[in-house]
Amino acid sequence: MKMITMKTGIALFLFAAALPGALYAPALAQGTAEQRSDCIGDAFKFCSDDIPDVPKIEACLKAHEHELTPACRAEFEPTGRTKLQAKHFK
């Protein structure tokens, strides 16, 4: 049986420690749950041709207002804008 050297053991430990971060990086790029928009699904459903241009997406969503999910409609209420950001679509 071959023994693992200290250097190899440390390298394996660092690799294992870094793996979860690499796996979750795409999700983290979309921001926290509070930062993500409730309109992402509706944007893909109704406005995929406009992605990632947020002003165009918002205009498209407003044109489909009667078809939006209740959560997305509610997001427009306070300011007339969504929390959508171009980075949500990367």
C-alpha positions in Angstrom: 0.0 0.0 0.0 1.3 3.4 -1.0 1.5 6.1 1.7 0.2 9.6 1.0 2.8 12.3 1.6 2.1 15.4 3.6 2.3 17.5 0.5 -0.2 15.3 -1.4 -2.5 15.2 1.6 -2.5 19.0 1.8 -3.1 19.3 -1.9 -6.1 16.9 -1.7 -7.5 18.8 1.3 -7.3 22.2 -0.5 -8.9 20.7 -3.6 -11.8 19.3 -1.6 -12.2 22.6 0.2 -12.4 24.6 -3.0 -14.7 22.2 -4.8 -18.0 23.4 -3.3 -17.2 27.1 -4.2 -16.6 26.1 -7.8 -19.8 24.2 -8.0 -21.9 27.1 -6.5 -20.2 30.0 -8.4 -22.9 30.3 -11.1 -25.7 30.5 -8.5 -23.7 33.0 -6.5 -23.3 35.2 -9.5 -27.1 35.6 -9.6 -27.0 37.2 -6.1 -28.7 36.3 -2.9 -32.4 35.3 -2.8 -33.3 38.8 -1.7 -31.3 40.3 -4.7 -32.8 38.0 -7.3 -35.9 39.1 -9.1 -39.2 37.3 -8.9 -39.5 38.1 -12.6 -36.6 35.9 -13.9 -38.9 33.0 -14.9 -41.4 35.4 -16.6 -38.5 37.1 -18.4 -37.4 33.8 -19.9 -41.0 32.8 -20.7 -42.1 36.0 -22.4 -39.0 38.1 -23.2 -36.2 35.7 -24.1 -35.3 37.7 -27.2 -34.5 40.7 -25.1 -32.2 39.0 -22.6 -29.9 40.4 -21.1 -31.1 44.0 -21.9 -32.9 44.8 -18.7 -34.8 47.9 -19.9 -36.1 45.9 -22.9 -37.0 43.0 -20.6 -38.9 45.3 -18.3 -40.8 46.9 -21.3 -41.6 43.4 -22.5 -42.8 42.3 -19.1 -45.1 45.3 -18.8 -46.6 44.4 -22.2 -47.4 41.0 -20.8 -48.5 42.3 -17.4 -51.8 40.4 -17.4 -49.8 37.1 -17.9 -47.1 37.6 -15.3 -46.9 35.6 -12.1 -48.3 37.5 -9.1 -44.9 37.8 -7.6 -43.5 39.5 -10.7 -46.5 41.8 -10.9 -46.0 42.8 -7.3 -42.3 43.6 -8.0 -43.3 46.3 -10.4 -45.7 48.0 -7.9 -43.4 50.1 -5.7 -41.2 51.6 -8.4 -42.5 50.5 -11.8 -39.2 48.6 -12.1 -38.0 45.1 -11.3 -34.9 43.9 -9.5 -33.6 42.3 -12.7 -30.0 42.8 -13.5 -28.0 41.6 -16.6 -25.9 39.4 -14.4 -29.0 37.3 -13.6 -28.9 35.9 -17.1 -25.2 34.8 -17.2 
